[in-house]
Structure formats: structure tokens, C-alpha cells
Amino acid sequence: MPEEDKKIAETIEQIVKRMDMLISDTSVPKNVRGAISEARSKLTAQGDYTVRVSGAIYNIDEVSNDINLPPQARTMIWNLLSMLESVKE
């Protein structure tokens, strides 16, 4: 596995761990947890990582400005989006 692919795999692993934290956080609205869970499924599926990352970004971006999001969850979601964008490039 080339060095760059290892870095991408490690970053995706970190992203998935953060997604798991948000999914298990009961202060996060159910619809947001559902979108993050769906994004996690897309990210961990088989296939080209750019397609998987793009799908995850789409799902998370949709709920990133949910009015009911607690501030700390919003910050974590923005960090997730930033990490996903860095993998995509």
C-alpha cells in the first residue's frame, strides 16, 4: 500500500471514530445522528475513496447547520467536514 493511501486510510479511520462519538451522543438530534450514520456507512463501504468521501460530505453537509445542534456537536461536524475535504483533495 503506497504511503499516501496509508495516510488516507488513517484519516478515514479517525473520521469514523469521531462519527461514532457523534452517533452515540444523545444531545445530538436524531435526524443529525441518522445522517452521520448514513455518511459513516458510505465512508466505510467498498469502492473508490473519493466517491465514498463525496457521499459522506454530502450527507453531513445537509445537517451541518441544523438549528437544534448543540454548539460542541456543530464544531465537531465542521471538523469532520474539514477532515473529509482534506482527504478528497
N, C-alpha and C positions, 0 to 999 in steps of 0.2 A: 504494500500500500504506500503510495507516494506521501511525502511529508505533508503536503498541503491537504490531502484527503484526510490524514490523521487529525490535523488541526480542525478541519470542518466537522469531523465525527465527534471530536471532543467538545466543540462548541455546541453542537446539536444536543449532545448528552447533557450539558449544563442547562440548555434551554428547556429540555424535557423535565429536568429536576425542578426548575422554577415553575414550570407549568403545573407540575404535580402539587407544589405548595399552594398555588392559587386555587386549584381544583378542590383541595381539601379545606380551604379557608371558608368557613361558613358565613363570614361577614361579606363575602363577595356574592352579588346577586346570582340567582340560579341560572338566568339566561347567559350571563357572562361566563360562569363556570362551564356551561354546556358548550359555548363557542370555543373556549380554551381547550376543552376536552376533545372537541372535533378537530381543532388545529393540531393537537398532540397526535391524534390518530393519523392525520395526513403527514405529519412530520416523521413519524416512525414507520410509515408504510414503505414498501419496496419501490424502487424506481429512482429516477434521476433526482438528485438532491435539490436542484434549482426549482423543479416543478413542485416538489414537496414543500420547500420553504415558501414559495409564492402562495401556495394554497393556505399555509398556516398564517402568513401575513394577512391575507385577505380576511380570514375568519377573525383574527384578533383585532384587526383594524376596525372592523364593523362595530365592535363593542367597546373600543378603547375610550370613547367619550360618553359612555353610559352615565346618565345623571346620578344614578344610585351607587356608583362605585365609591368605596371609601378611598381617601387620598393615598394611603400606602399601597393599595391594590392598583390604583391608576398609575403610580410611579413604577411599580413592578411590571405592569403591562407595557408601559412606554419603554422600559429597559428591554423587555422581551422583543418588542418590535425593532429596537435598535440592534440587538444581537442578531436577529433574523436578517435584517437588511445587510449587516456586515458579512454574513455567510453568503448571501445571494450574490454579492459583487465579486 
